[in-house]
Every structure is written in C-alpha cells, then in structure tokens.
Amino acid sequence: MGRGKIEIKRIENANSRQVTFSKRRAGLLKKAKELAILCDAEVAVIIFSNTGKLFEFSSSGMKKTFSRYNKCLQGSTEMALVEHKAEKQVCKEADNLKDEVAKLQMKQLQLLGKNLTSVSLKELEVLEQQLSEGLLSVKEKKEQLLMEQLEQSRLQEQRVMLENETLRRQVEELRGFFPSTDHLVRSYLEYYPVERKNSLMSHNVRGPDVTCACNLEKGDSDTTLYLGLPSDHRKRKKPERESHSNDSESQ
C-alpha cells in the first residue's frame, strides 16, 4: 500500500516538526542541486529554521546570485516606474483628446446652425465670417473642377476630330486604289452597245418586241375575236388558211 496523503498544516509536536524539517530541508537542497546540474540553471536556496539557524545552497555563489538578483529587481522596479509614467501620460493625452473632440463636435453643430443658445454676438459674427469664407472656398473649388472637366472634354473632342480626319483620309486612299463598279459598268455599256445586243440574241434571250414580231410572221397565234358558234369559227378559219397557202405558192 502507498503512503497516505499528508495534510499540509503546522505540526504541533516539536520533535516531529524538527524531524520533518530536517528531512524536507535535505530533500529541497538535493532537488535544487539536481536542477542546477540538469538544466544548467543558476539556483540559490536560503532556509532559516524556527530557531534562527541558516541553511543555504547556491550553484554559482551566493554573493553573485544576490548581485544579479538586485540588478534584476532594480531593473524591474525602474521598468515598473517607466510603465506607470507612460500609462499616466497616455491617460492624460486621452483626456485631452476627449476634450478636443467635444469642442470640435460643438463647433460642427454651430456651423450647422444648431446649439446656438449659449453663443454670444461676437461669436456669431466670427461664425458668420467662417461660413462666408468656407462658402467662397467651396465655390472656387467647384469652378476649378468644372474648368478642368471642360478642358478634358475639349481635349477629347480634338482627339476625336483627329481620328475622324485620319479615317476619312484612309477611306479616300482606299477609293483611289479601288474605283467604283457602277462607273465601270456604265462606261462598258456606252462603248459596246451592239455587242450587248448580239450577246443577248446569241443566248436566245429575246425581248418582248422580237417575240411579238416572230409570232406575227408565223401566224401561229390568233388573237382575232370571233363571235358566234364554234362551227362558224372553223369555217371561217379554213378559207384563211387556203388563201395563205395560195399566196405562198404564187410567191
């Protein structure tokens, strides 16, 4: 069985208290020595018994460790003082900034025409002058911006005009290289009208006048209007054919 857990409190029995002190002191010094060796640390232990007896251990010398401790303690104290002063300065600056922000907010409200109950006549005159100067500055800035925009528009217009002129010249050059097709067809028809007519005849393309003349010469189409029965039309058509055949024989 393992050892029971010991309650951490003052031991009332003097003999037991002395025995426990001796054992735990030896264990503590042993652990301090092991810590210094294993971890390459500078360790110092100071123990006073209830009778005032001193027990100590130092891995690098007690004086050296104490001087180092005092330097660190002094440096930490100075650092704490510096931090405290810096904190006070920051708080003071924050308060000043808060006051300045409040003043600026009040001034802004006054410029907007609000919260003017506690403003004197002189302050109102100063406020009016500030507003007039501000309005004048705004008008000047607006006029400057308008003039800049106008100048930019004018420059852009000039660039567009130059581009249009360049494109117009390019189109004229292209027209010079490639003459118009309508002009060529018209000149061809002016100089060669007979060839056009012959070519149309050679390809059996006849106009309405030529077709009409051929039909009249052949006599194939009969456009005469006859009145009466179909038998009369046949009788009337036979003599015409006979007369036509006689004329051809006589010729």
Buried (B, 14 or more C-beta within 10 A) or exposed (E): EEEEEEEEEEEEEEEEEBEEBEEEBEEBBEEBBEBBEEEEEBBBBEBEEEEEEEBEBBBEEBEEBEEEEEEEEEEEEEEEEEEEEEEEEEEEEEEEEEEEEEEEEBEEEBEEEEEEEEEEEEEEEEBEEEEEEEEEEEEEEEEEEEEEEEEEEEEEEEEEEEEEEEEEEEEEEEEEEEEEEEEEEEEEEEEEEEEEEEEEEEEEEEEEEEEEEEEEEEEEEEEEEEEEEEEEEEEEEEEEEEEEEEEEEEE
